[in-house]
Amino acid sequence: MSDPATVPSSDHIDLVNRDPTNIYHYLTVDFEEIFAEPDGTHSIDCVWTNSYKCFTCGKNLCYKILTLLCGIFVALCWGCEFAGIAFSHIWHYTPMYKACEINLGCFKKFYSTCIHCLCDPMCEACSLFFTAFKK
């Protein structure tokens, strides 16, 4: 987990740059990146400017209403989800992995001994057989 000193508190959250690690670089929803009119095919200027205003206003208003109604609850759900994941890894998966690692260590030694006992003599015999061939 993160060091508590590096986790931003509500006093240190950057309210201007809300995507400092550029997670959503692909999520472009500006008017200019959605709509375009090629040369020779232009609508009336007032239609274009009013379309821009309607798109931007509608997008911003809907986003703000959705985040107002759902944002806190969705953040709470995701916080609980990641807490559950952390809990599972800390208290279940890592100890289970360590237990398997310890138990399989004994099997690894046994298997290694068997392979060396069976394969080493055969490999040595084959190597002696092939050393008999000369140029």
VENKAUR-V863998 format. One record per residue. RES is the residue in three letters. PSI is psi in radians with two decimals (none if undefined). Layout:
{{RES PSI} {RES PSI}}
//
This chain:
{{MET 2.93} {SER 2.66} {ASP 2.27} {PRO -0.46} {ALA -0.41} {THR -0.17} {VAL 2.21} {PRO 2.35} {SER 3.07} {SER -0.34} {ASP -0.35} {HIS 0.18} {ILE 2.32} {ASP 1.91} {LEU -0.11} {VAL -1.00} {ASN 1.66} {ARG 0.05} {ASP 1.13} {PRO -0.43} {THR 0.14} {ASN 0.78} {ILE -0.68} {TYR 0.75} {HIS -0.45} {TYR -0.23} {LEU 1.48} {THR 2.08} {VAL 0.53} {ASP 2.65} {PHE -0.80} {GLU -0.38} {GLU -0.09} {ILE -0.81} {PHE 2.51} {ALA 2.57} {GLU 2.13} {PRO 2.83} {ASP 2.40} {GLY -0.17} {THR 1.47} {HIS 2.45} {SER 3.06} {ILE 2.47} {ASP -0.72} {CYS -0.55} {VAL -0.75} {TRP -0.81} {THR -0.70} {ASN -0.57} {SER -0.71} {TYR -0.83} {LYS -0.77} {CYS -0.78} {PHE -0.89} {THR -0.78} {CYS -0.82} {GLY -0.78} {LYS -0.86} {ASN -0.75} {LEU -0.83} {CYS -0.75} {TYR -0.76} {LYS -0.68} {ILE -0.78} {LEU -0.75} {THR -0.60} {LEU -0.77} {LEU -0.61} {CYS -0.40} {GLY -0.82} {ILE -0.71} {PHE -0.68} {VAL -0.73} {ALA -0.71} {LEU -0.76} {CYS -0.79} {TRP -0.61} {GLY -0.78} {CYS -0.70} {GLU -0.85} {PHE -0.51} {ALA -0.73} {GLY -0.71} {ILE -0.81} {ALA -0.78} {PHE -0.81} {SER -0.75} {HIS -0.72} {ILE -0.76} {TRP -0.16} {HIS -1.11} {TYR -0.83} {THR -0.81} {PRO -0.66} {MET -0.73} {TYR -0.76} {LYS -0.72} {ALA -0.75} {CYS -0.72} {GLU -0.75} {ILE -0.84} {ASN -0.66} {LEU -0.30} {GLY -0.70} {CYS -0.77} {PHE -0.66} {LYS -0.75} {LYS -0.76} {PHE -0.84} {TYR -0.75} {SER -0.75} {THR -0.76} {CYS -0.79} {ILE -0.76} {HIS -0.66} {CYS -0.63} {LEU -0.77} {CYS -0.62} {ASP -0.83} {PRO -0.68} {MET -0.72} {CYS -0.69} {GLU -0.72} {ALA -0.75} {CYS -0.68} {SER -0.65} {LEU -0.62} {PHE -0.77} {PHE -0.35} {THR -0.28} {ALA -0.37} {PHE 2.23} {LYS 2.82} {LYS none}}
//
